[in-house]
Amino acid sequence: VQLVESGGGLAQAGGSLRLACTASQGTFTDYTMAWFRQAPGKDREFVAAINGRGRSIYYADSVKGRFSISRDNAENTVYLQMTSLRPEDTAVYYCAARWPPDLTSQTRLARVYNDWGQGTQVTVSS
């Protein structure tokens, strides 16, 4: 599956941004969809994941209560709504897809995802 992200940019602390990731060349509901992020000099870290039908969700503790992941299977798109942004949220955000469509003990591991988008920069100023 090919993935294209959009929606990154600059926000002030406390502000909001919405990222989108559109998939092509695959059956979208066959995939768990996830967001990861990577700040300069740091490892890529898990942010959120959603199962194929959109009924199960995982969040990283650092974003729980502030970020919301959702998917529109009719549009082959997954979203990440980010609110109450903090400077430490600054990173390149990546969309990723993985079979199977169900969340597992490995869902939070970047190494198990085969398909990645190109990334979109999110910068939060204080």
N, C-alpha and C positions, 0 to 999 in steps of 0.2 A: 504494500500500500504506500502511496506517495502522500506526503503531508506538507501543507503550506500554512504557516502561521501568519497572523496579522494582529494589529492592535496595540503593539508596544509603543513606548514613547516616554515622555517626561511628565512626572506628576510631583506635586508637593506632598510632603508628609501629611498624612490624614486624608489624602485624596483617593481617587478611585481610577482604575483602568479595567478594561475588559479585553481579554485576548480571545482570539478565535483560531481554530485549526481545522482546515477542511481537507478531507481525505478523498483520494481517487484510486482507481484500479484495485478494488477489493470489495468484499462484502462488509460494510461498516460494522454491522452488528456482530460480526465474528470476532471483534477485537475489543480487548480492554484498552481504553484510552487513558493516557496519563500526561501530566505536566511535570517537568523537571526544571531546575534552574542551576546556573553555574555563574558564580561571581569570580572576578579575577583572582587567580592564585588559589582557588578552592576547587574541591571536587564537585562534580555534578550531584545535586541532591534532589530527592523526591519532594514533590509539592502536593500532588493530589492525583487520584485515579478514580475511574468510574467504569463499571462493568458494561457489557454489551447492551443490555436493556435499560441501563441507566438507573437501576434500582439499588445498587450497592456502591458505596463511596468510601474511600480512604483519604485522610488528610494527614499531612505532617503536623506535628504539634505546634510548630512555629507559625502556621497559617490558620490553624483551626479557629473558627469564629470570625475570621476576617476574609477568607477566600472561599469561593463557592465554585465547584465544578459542575457542569451540566453538559448534556449532549442532545442534539437534534438529529435523530437517525434518518429522518426524511431528507435532511439537508447534508448528511455526512459530515457534520461539524460538531466539534467539541469546544466548549467555552471555559474560560477561567475568569470569573468576576472577582476582582481584587479591590477590597475596600480597606479603609484605615491603614493605608500604606505607610511603611516605615523606610528610612534610609537603608536599613539592612535588607530590604527586599530587592535592592538594586542588583540586577543580574541579567544574563541572557536566559530567556525562558524558551524551553524546547517542548514541543509536543511529541509524544511517542505512542506507538501502537504495538500491541502484543496479542498473539493468540496464546491461550484461550480467552474467551470473553468473560470468564469468571475471575473474581479477585482471589488471589492465593497468598500464601506466605511469602512468595517471591515478588509480589506486585510492586513493592517499594524499591526493588533493585534495578538500577539502570542497565546492568549487564544482560538482563533477560529480554530487553526490548530490541527488536530487529529493525524497526522502521522509525526514523526520526525526521522531524522537520529541520529547516535551516536555522531556526532560532530567531527570536525577536528581542531587542533590547528594551529593558524596563529600567528607568532611572528615576529614583525618588530623591528629591532634594529636601534638606532639612530647613 
